[in-house]
Amino acid sequence: MATLSELQIRRDKLLERLESLQTRVSHGDKTVQYDLSQAREALDLLDREIARNGGSRRVARHLRVRSNKDL
């Protein structure tokens, strides 16, 4: 498990790379468009890990269902 500072360093590096990426590259008459959704998903994942390690834990709730009829 990575520490909070390691996760923050990873997030900063990923954010730096994401900002420097280009979504469209043209050369001559050819154009390529890149999908950056994987990089954004990785950034969201790191944000969730940082939030979880930073002490902001979600409250676990249990829901118990009772019924007289078959479900």
C-alpha positions in Angstrom: 0.0 0.0 0.0 1.4 3.4 -1.0 1.6 6.2 1.5 -0.3 9.4 1.2 2.8 11.3 0.0 3.6 8.7 -2.6 0.0 8.9 -3.9 0.2 12.7 -4.1 3.4 12.5 -6.0 1.9 10.0 -8.5 -1.1 12.3 -8.9 1.0 15.4 -9.5 3.0 13.5 -12.2 -0.1 12.2 -13.9 -1.7 15.6 -13.9 1.4 17.1 -15.4 1.4 14.5 -18.1 -2.3 14.9 -18.8 -1.9 18.6 -19.2 1.0 18.2 -21.7 -0.9 15.6 -23.8 -2.5 16.5 -27.1 -5.8 15.2 -28.2 -5.3 15.7 -31.9 -2.1 15.4 -34.0 -2.0 16.3 -37.7 0.8 15.5 -40.2 0.3 16.4 -43.8 -3.2 15.3 -44.7 -3.5 12.7 -41.9 -5.0 13.5 -38.5 -5.1 11.2 -35.4 -7.3 11.9 -32.4 -6.4 10.4 -29.1 -8.8 9.4 -26.3 -7.6 10.7 -22.9 -10.3 9.1 -20.9 -8.0 6.4 -19.4 -5.7 9.1 -18.0 -8.6 10.9 -16.5 -9.9 7.6 -15.0 -6.5 7.0 -13.5 -6.5 10.5 -12.0 -10.0 9.8 -10.5 -8.7 6.6 -9.0 -5.7 8.3 -7.4 -8.0 11.0 -6.0 -10.2 8.3 -4.4 -7.2 6.5 -3.0 -5.9 9.8 -1.5 -9.3 10.5 0.0 -9.4 7.1 1.5 -5.9 7.3 3.0 -6.4 10.8 4.1 -8.9 9.9 6.8 -12.1 10.7 5.0 -13.8 7.3 5.3 -17.3 6.5 4.1 -19.8 5.4 6.6 -20.9 1.8 6.1 -24.6 1.3 6.3 -26.5 -1.9 6.5 -30.0 -2.4 5.2 -31.9 -5.4 6.5 -35.0 -6.4 4.6 -37.8 -8.5 6.1 -40.8 -9.8 4.3 -43.6 -12.2 4.9 -43.8 -13.0 1.2 -41.2 -14.7 -0.9 -39.0 -12.4 -2.8 
